[in-house]
Amino acid sequence: MKILRVGSRESNLAVAQAREVIAAVAAAHPDITLELVTMKTSGDRILDQPLEAIGGKGLFVKELDDALANGRVDICVHSCKDMPVPDNAALPVVAISKREDPADVLVLPSGRSEPDFSRPLGTSSPRRRAQLPSLFSGWQCESVRGNIQTRLRKLDAGEFGGLVLAAAGLNRLGLTERISKMFSLAEMVPAAGQGALAIQGRAGEDYSWLDAVNDQDTHDAVLAERAFIEKLGGGCSAPAAAYGTVDGDSLSLTAFCVLPDGGCRRGTRTGSRTVAKEIGALLADEMHA
């Protein structure tokens, strides 16, 4: 029996995501046993400052990267949208899961059916903040950090009039009933990789046993999304978003970004899925032309 260790952040959502991967591998490869190893990352510990001010997305993967590089774990499971760009060549993404619902959603305080505009709208995402004014003109946004349960407790305690969260996280935690409104793609473009899981490994090793996890349609869409963000030089602090869909051999990418002059722009580009990265990079060039 082959025993492999799976690294994950210790939040309930991260553990649920890791267990999703473990279950898929176990069903396809009963000769492999996967053991979960959890740890708290710097991004989980530092909650009193905006993420972009303390190092961006890399703070959610640093400790896991170290454990993977040192052989303490064999793979790591991440929310794909938390992965920095560009990829780490020594610790590449070796599989991307079938995407959960990629939409952003509005969550209202328990028992309410209408937003409370007298209290702030909670979101720590520059991407969401840049797109929200066209949906809720004048609703003040304030940063909210912490895991989903912590954010919901703050919401229900009256600190916020609403939260903007990812549908995927709520669905994976069995909290779908908390969703008050789903934002369409026309209303809010999701973060690159939102809803998908990225499985990270070590360069040069055989990860063919992750065949039960990798979804090629999602993989190609995410390649285009991350190429768009990378071409912009974007990380967590860059107000940019990208969402790709695959239909047969065709890939369509819709993106959003804030321009240097403060204006906002949306764009779409379609092409062959075989050149997914090029689609993302070309769309970034077009939108900044």
N, C-alpha and C positions, 0 to 999 in steps of 0.2 A: 504494500500500500504506500503510495507516494503522498507525503505530507508537505503541504505548501502553506505559507503564511500570507495573510491578506492584511495590508495596512489600511487604516481608516482613521479619520477624525472620530472623536468620541461622542459627538452629538447624536441624538436619536435619529435625525435624518441621515447623517453619514453612515450610521450603523445599518439602517434600513436599506440604504443603497448598496452597501457592501454585501449584506445578506442576500440581496437580489442577485448579485453576481455569483456568490457562492452557491446558491440554489441552482442556477442555470448550469454551472460547471458540474455540480454533483449529479444532476440528471443526465448529462451527456457523457460524463466520465466517472463512473462509480469506483474506478480504481484510484481516484485522486481524492484526498481529504484536505479540505481547506480550513485553516484555523484563523480566526479573526484576532488581530492585534490592533488595539485602539490607542490613540494618543491625543493630547491636547496641543494644538498648534499655537504659534504666536498670535495669529489672527483671532483665535478663540479666547486668548487670555487678555488681549488689549482691547477693551470695549469702550473706553472713555474718549477715544479720538477717532475722527473720520479715517476710514481705511486708506484713502489716497494720501493721507498725511504721514502715514507710518510705514509705507512700503508697498502698498497695493496688494494684488492677488497673491504674490509670492509668499506672503505671511501665512496663507492657508495650506501651503505645501512644503515649506522648508523642512520641518521636522520629519515629515513623511519621506521627502527626498533623501534626507540623511540616512534614515532607516533602510531605505531601498538600496542606496549606494553601498552601505556597509553590510548588506546581506542579512539584516535583522528581519526583513520581510522580503517576499518574493514578487509581489505586485502591490500596487496601491490603487484604491478606488476613489475617484474624485467626482464631484459635480463638474461636468466639462466646462461650464462657464467660469469656474474658479481657477482654471489652468492658465498660467501666464503665457503670453506669446512674446517671442517665438518659442517653439518647443525646445526642451532640453535634449540635445543629441545623445547624451550619455544615458538618459532616462526617458526614452521615447514613449509616446502613447501607442500601445500595442493593440488596443481594441476600443471601439466605441459602441455603446449599447443602443438598442432600439429606443427612440426618443419617446419620453412621456410627453404630456401636453406641454407645449412650449410657451403658452400664453402667460402674460402678466395678469394679475387679478387684483380687484379691490376687496378688502376685508373690512367689515364694519364691526363696531363693538357688539358684543353678544346682546341679542334682543332688539337691535335696531335694524330698521329696513331702509333708512335714509341716512346720508352722511351728516355728521355734525361738523359744520364748517367753522364753528367757534373754537374748535380744537385743531391742532396741527395734523397734517397728513404725514404719516411716518414712512420715510424711505431714506436709505443711505446711498442710493445709487445715483451717480451723476447722469447716467443714461435715462433713468426714469424721470429725474427732475427736469431734464431738458424737454421731455415729451409731455409732461403733465399739464403745463399751462394751457395747451390747446383743448384739454379735456375738462379742467377745473380751474377756470380763470380766477385768480385771487385767493385760492386755498393755499395757505402757508404750509410749506414743507419743512419738516425737521428731521434730523438724522435719528435713526433708531438702530442700535446694534444688538447682537445677541442671537441665540438660536430661535427657531420659529416659536417654540413654546414661550420663551421669555418675551418675545415681541407681542404675542397674543395676550399675555398677562398684563403687559403695559397698556395695551389697547383697551382691554376690558376693565382695567382699573381707572380709566378716564384720562390717561395721559395723552391720548391721541383720538382724533375723530375718525380715523381710518388708517389702514396700512395698505401699501402696495407690495405684493409678494408674488412669487412664482407658483403657478398652479401645480407644477410637478412636485414641489416639496410638500404642499398640502395633501395632494393625492397620495403620495408615498407614505405619509404619516396617518392616513385614514381621516383626514380633516377636511375632506372635500366640502362638507356641509357649511364650512365657514366662508366659502366663496360667495360674495355678494354680487360681483359683476366681473365678467370675463372681458378683457380688452381685446378687440380684434387686431389683426395685423395692421389694418388701416389706422387704428387708434394709437397703437404702441408697438414698435418693432422690438422683439425680444433680444436679450443678450446673446452674443455668439455662443453656441453650444448649449443654450438653456434647455433643460429637460433631458439631456443626454448624460450618460456616465462615461467618463474617460478612465480606462484602465492603463496604468503606467507600469512599465517594466524596465529591465536593464538591456542596453544595446547588445546585440549579438546572441541573445538567448532564445530558445525555442518556446514560443507561446502559442503553438498551434492548438493547444488544448482550450484556448479561449474562443474557438470557433463557434461555440454555442452562445457566446455573448455578443460578438461583433455583428453589427447590422450594416450592410454595405450602403444602403440608401442614406442612413443617418451619417455614416462615416464620410461619404462624399459631400453631403450638405455642410457638415461641420468643417471640412477642409476649406470650402469656399468662404464660410463665415469667418474663420480664424485668419485666413489670408487677407481678407478685407481689413480686419482689426490690425493685423501685423503691418500692413502697408501704411496705415495711418500712424504707426508707432504707438498704438493704443494699448493701455492697460486698464486698471480699474478706474483711474481718474479721467480717462478720455470719454467724453459723452458721445459714444458711438454704439451702434447696434447692427446686427445682421442676422437674417434668417433665410435659410435655403430650403427648397423643396425639390424633390426628384420625381420625374415622371418618365418612366422608360429610360431612354438614353439622354434625356434633357434635364438640365439643372437650372432652376431659376432662383436668383438671389435678390432679396429686397434688403436695403440697408438705410440707415439713418446716421447722420453725423452733425456735429456743431462745427461750423466753419470758423476760421481764425477771427473773422470780423464779428462773431457772435450770432450770425444767422444760422438757421437750420436747413438741412437739405435731406430729401429722400431720393432714392434712386433704385432702379431694378435693372438687372442684366441677366440674360438667358444664353445658355450655350451647352456644349456637350459636357456631360459629367466627367469625361476623361480628362478635362482640363479645369477641374474645380478650382484649384489654386489660382489659375490665371483669371478666372471669372471674378474672384474676389479682389485680386490686385487691380484688374482693369476697372472695376466699378469704383474702387477707391480713387484711382486716378481721375476718372470722369467726374466724380462728385467734388473733387478739389481743383478741377481745371478752372 
